[in-house]
Amino acid sequence: MKKHLIVLMTALIALGGNAFAQKTLKLGHINSNDLMQIMPGKDSAQAVLQKEMTELEDQLKAMQGELEKKYNEYQEKQAGWSDLIKESQQKQIQDLSARIEEFQQTAQKKLQERQTELLKPIVDRAKQAINDVAKENGYSYVFDSGTGALLYQPDSDDLMPLVKKKLGLN
């Protein structure tokens, strides 16, 4: 009896595994870079980001102008200064240079965070549309052909037209 139960269980597992193995996979692909180029709201997000980047660049240029002015003044007048004044002026120049470097690093980090913040809703909408299209059309896997990570692509369907339709884009 125990042997029959084991044989029966083995047969069920084999048949179940065989049925799973025969399930066909439906593959699709989409170029996320192309999709992002046509997403609504991307241009306005880029414009906001460009404006903020210009403001930071203007501030950086002003700081660099101040540094250049200090350095030129130091070069012109150092011969007539005492050692104490020279050291003080050198320290001011070094401090300003360090502040500029810190400002650049902070500004770059803030711009990256701001870009993520501005583009996140757009990226989320695109991902949701891709997920919806994949589910609605029975796709097992969807590959992103825009990332360059796809080294081989068997026959698969391009989901771009379906995702555009889902998003109401032409």
Secondary structure, 3 states (H helix, E strand, C coil): CHHHHHHHHHHHHHHHHHHHHCCCCCEEEECHHHHHHHCCCHHHHHHHHHHHHHHHHHHHHHHHHHHHHHHHHHHHHHHHCCHHHHHHHHHHHHHHHHHHHHHHHHHHHHHHHHHHHHHHHHHHHHHHHHHHHHHHCCCCEEEECCCCCCCCCCCCEECHHHHHHHHCCC
